[in-house]
């Protein structure tokens, strides 16, 4: 049986929204070949501009939405009840407030749709500036699906990747709680924010200015959502360059890592999955490229990091260095680097006779997000 494509490992059954968003991003893409190079200062500045404008559009949508919803509330309060709502029983108020929340729900739904449209459009522009070709062969489908999920704020799929369960170290109740939180993150929480403003703040002394407060608060909320989306999309768009850069360095060297060293790499990246409780598409790409370029024959990895740590101690300096580079890059490819992942890096460096510099790791992450890649000197900077 042939090996599945990386996109099938990452997202074997994409839903309609994910598939349509990925197709849209591919159509929007300029179709160039992957430009595996550092981004220029002007390109980095352009990506920052795209992010700022996307955030600004989201904020404007919040102001408009808040203004409409606040205006409807003022109309109900002053136009219908002549400002004497406290003197009217709840039964008389009920039909009007049912209508108000219906209007608020419709406006919120339109606003959220506009929010996602802004995010998807912005992510498409980011992908063009990053140099990724989403129409080309290779891993374009993996990349486009990863960017689509970022734009839609979908969590990474809960699937086994190379036989690895990314959630192996996470309890079932926490997995369920996190899944619910993801589903509520934008749509439900945005509407609940509006209910909170109406039902809680309206009881306070500032009840009269609630409609005025609503617009700026909605704008801030939208700005935060889109800012997070765009920064995650930038990480997903720029990280493939760092992956190709590292894999190219390792595979082109005269003394390539042997099977034992490659196995340590694969187990180490798999352990990163599990300690980060996630299989980020960038990390899936790294595993796929390691398998392709370094000849890892197995299609599954039964992670046993303790045993591979002993193997790491027995490797020669050249192979140890290659393993440490792979693990270091893997740790900054995800949305964040967790404490348990840093502990893995400490373990690997100690087994290789080095000390690990956590502060330098954060610098590398910032550098990666600016499209600068991670050079051999950068990798060396985390070792002391």
Secondary structure, DSSP 4 states (H G I P E B T S, - for coil): -PPPPHHHHH-TT--HHHHHHHHHHHHHS--PPP--SPPPHHHHHHHHHHHHHHHHHHHHHHHHHHHHHHHHHHIIIIIITTT-GGGS-HHHHHHHHHHHHHHHHHHHHHHHHHHHHHHHHHHHHHHHHHT--TTSSSSHHHHHHHHHHHHHTPPPP--EETTEETTTTS-HHHHHHHHHHHHIIIIIHHHHHHHHHHHTGGGSTTGGGHHHHHHHHHHHHHHHHHHHHHHHHHHHHHHHHHHHHHHHHHHHSSS---HHHHHHHHHHHHHHHHHHTS--HHHHHHHHHHHHHHT---S-----HHHHHHHHHHS-HHHHHHHHHHHHHHHHHSSS--HHHHHHHHHHHHHTT--B-HHHHHHHHHHHTTT----HHHHHHTB-
